[in-house]
Amino acid sequence: MYKSGASNIKYFALLRTKIGLNLRAEADRYKLGYLWWILEPLLFAAAMYVVFVIYLGLRTDDVVAFLLTGMIPFQWFAKSVSNSMGSIKGAKGLLINFPINPAFFPLVHMGQDAVKQVFTFGFLLVFLLLYGMPMTYFWLLIPVTMLLQLMLIVPIGCFVAGLIPMLEDLRFLVSTSITMTLFASGIFYNPREVIDGNLLPIFYANPMASLLQIYRDLFMYAKYPDPLNVYFVLLWALLFTLLSTLLLGRMRNQYARLVMQ
């Protein structure tokens, strides 16, 4: 028991160190450094605003705030899953030479993205205040919602990372699934206005749709989230935790061989 606990402490210490080093290296690589962590989602949201609001004429109340509170959380999900996808496959040298848990590699990428997301959400809070959105005590639940999203992202990222060494072609399926989720999560439209009320539970079965609604309830509508939205996210998080644990546990000793192929 003691050895297991000590090993876990060393494991998470190594994980934290690796995340910190990667973040510093990433910031040093570009002239704008840490500013890119905020500029990237802002530029993406601006592009979506031009396309969907100016060109296509989509309108909702507080449209800019609506877009940002949808796009920023979704970008976190999309980037984390995408960055994790090839992490085990790309760790060939370490897997061959060291008996390291394969979950370490996607966790590094997801840890980096989580740290950057703290800064991005800080920007979002400031922007909403300048935009005229009143701060309410519901904003205190934003860190809890971010933790809920992380509970969903981590097992999905680990599951996807565990699949790619088995079949490289799955990259295309994962990328396509992320794109489909982008348009099926209510980022550019209010699902409560365009979807029949009887179909909303089916729509919110998509965990990202539920998460975005939770964020908007807290940020924009000053109310507690619908428990159904929370249940859907937890259900998918639990399912992927089970799947990723089974997959990585079963394939742990085979990844060194698979990445060499």
N, C-alpha and C positions, 0 to 999 in steps of 0.2 A: 504493500500500500504506500509506504513512504517513498519507494523508488518510483512508483507510478506518479505520485504527486510531484516529486522533484523533476521527473522527465517532462511533465506537463508545464511546469514553471519555466524550464529551459526552452521548451518548444515555443511558448508564447513570447518569451523574451527574445528569441531569435526572430520570430515573426514580426514583432514590434520594431526590432532593429532594422530588419530588411525593408519594411515599409518606410521607415524614416529615411534610410539611405536612398531608396528609389525616388521618394518625393523630392529630396534635395537635389539629386542628379537631374530629375526632370525639370525642376525650376531653373537650375544652372544652365541647362541646355538651350533655353530660349531667352532672348533679350528682355522680354516682358515678364519672364519668370512667373511668379505666383499670380500675376494679374490675369493670365490666361485661364485660370480656374474659374474666373467670373466672366471674362469676355466670351468664352466659348458658348456657354448656354445662352447668354444674352444675344449673341449674333445669330444663333440658331432660331431663337424665339422671334427675333426681328425678321428673319427670312420667312418664317411661317406666318407672321402678321401680314407681310406684304402679299403673300400668295393667297391666304385664306380670307383675309379681311378686305384688303384693297382690291385685289383682282377678282376674287370670287364673291365678295360682298357678304360674307358671313358676319352676323352681328349678335352679340350678347351684351348684357349689362357689364360694365367695367371690363371691356374686352381685353385690354392689355394685361390686367391682373389675372383675368381668367386664363389667358394663354400661358403666362409665366407659371402660375400655380399648377398647371398641368404639364407643361414642357419640362420644367426643371426636375421634378421627381421622376418623370419618365426617362429623361436623359441619364439620370443616375442608374436606373435599372438597365437601360440598353447598353450603356458603356461598360458597366460591371460584367454583364453576361458576355458581351463581345470580347472584352479584354481577358476574361477568364477562359474563353473557349480553347485557345491553343496553349494554355499555360503548362499543362502536363506534357504535351507533345514537345514544347520548346525547352523543356528541362532535361533533355537527354543526358547531358554530361553528369548532372547531379544524380539522376535516377540510377544510372549505371554504376556509379562509384560510391554512393552513400545510401544506406537503408532509411530513407526519409519518407515520412507519410506523404503520399501524393496530394492530399488536400492542402498541403502547405503552399503549393504554387498558385492555385486559384485564390487562396485566402490572401496572399500578398497583393494581388491585383485588386481584389475587392476592398482590402484595407486601404489601399491608396485612394481609391475612388471615394470611399466613405469619408476619409479625412478632407478631401477636396470638397465634398458635398457640404460639409459644415460651413466652409467659407461661402459656398454658393447660396446656401439657405440664409446666411447672414446678409448677403447682398439682397436676396429676395425680401427679407424683412424690412430693410432700409428702403428699398424701392417702393414697397407697398405703403409705407408711411408717407413718403414723399408724394406718392400717387393720390393720397388722400384717404387711404383705407384706415379706419379707426383701429387702434390696438385694443384688443380685448383679452380677458383672462383665458380665453380659449387658446390663445397663442402659446400658453404654457404647456399645452399638450403636443406641440409640434415635435419636441425631442422624443416623446414617446412614440409618435407616429413614425419618425425617422427610424427608431429602433425596430418598430413593426416592419417597416420596409426592408431593413437590413436582415431581419429574420426570414424574409422571403427571398431576398437576393442571394444570400450565402448558399443555401442548399441548391438553388437553381444553378448558380454559377459552378458549384462543385460537381453537380450532376452532368452539366454540359461538358465541363473540362474532362470528366471521366469517360465520356462517350467518344470524343474526337479521336483519341489514339486507336480506338477499335475500328472506326470507319471515318476516314477523313472527309468523305462526301457529306457527312452530317453538318458540316459548317454551313452549307447552303441552306439546309432545312432550318437551322437555328437562325440564320440571318433573315430568312423569309418570315419566320415566326415572329421575330421582333418587329419587322415592318408591318405585319398584319395586326399585331398588338397595338402598334402606334395609332392605327386608324380605328381600332375597335375599343379604345379606352376613354373616349370622350374628351380628348385634348382640345379639339377645335370646335366642339359643339356641346351644348348642355343636354345630357341624355334625358333629364327629367322634362325637357321641353319637346324633344323630337322623337322619343320612344314611348310607345304605349305603356301605361302603368302596369299592365299585366305582364309585360315582357321585361320590365326592369330587373326583376330577380335573376333572369337568365343573363341579361347584360352584365350585371354586377358579379356574376359567377367568375368573370374575368378578374383575377386579383388586382391587376393594375387599374382597371376601371374603378374598383372599390377603393383602392388607395388614393387615387386622384380625387374621388368624391370626399374621402375623409379629409384630405388636405384642404379642399375648398370649403367644406363645412367649417373647419377651424379658422382658416385664413380670412374667408370672405363673408360667410353667412353667420358667423358668431353663434354656432350651435353645436351640440354634441353630435358625433357621427352616429349614423344608424348602426345598431349592433350587428345587423346582417352583413354590412360591409366589412366590419372587423372579423366576423366569423369566417367569411369567405377567404380573407387573406391568411388567417391562421390555419384554415383547412389546407390550403395549397402549400403553405410553409411546412406543415406537418407531413404532407404527402411527399414533398421533394426531400425533406430531411430523411425520411425513411428510404426513398429511392437512392439518394446519393450515398447514404451510409452503407446500404447493401452493395451498391456498385463498386465504390472505392474499396470496401473491405474485401470483396470477392476478387477484384482485379489487382489489388495492391502489389502482389509479387509478380505480376505479369507485365506491368507497364514498362519496365526496363527492356524487356524483349520487344514489346510492341513499338516503342519509339525508335527502335533501330531499323524497323522495316521501311 
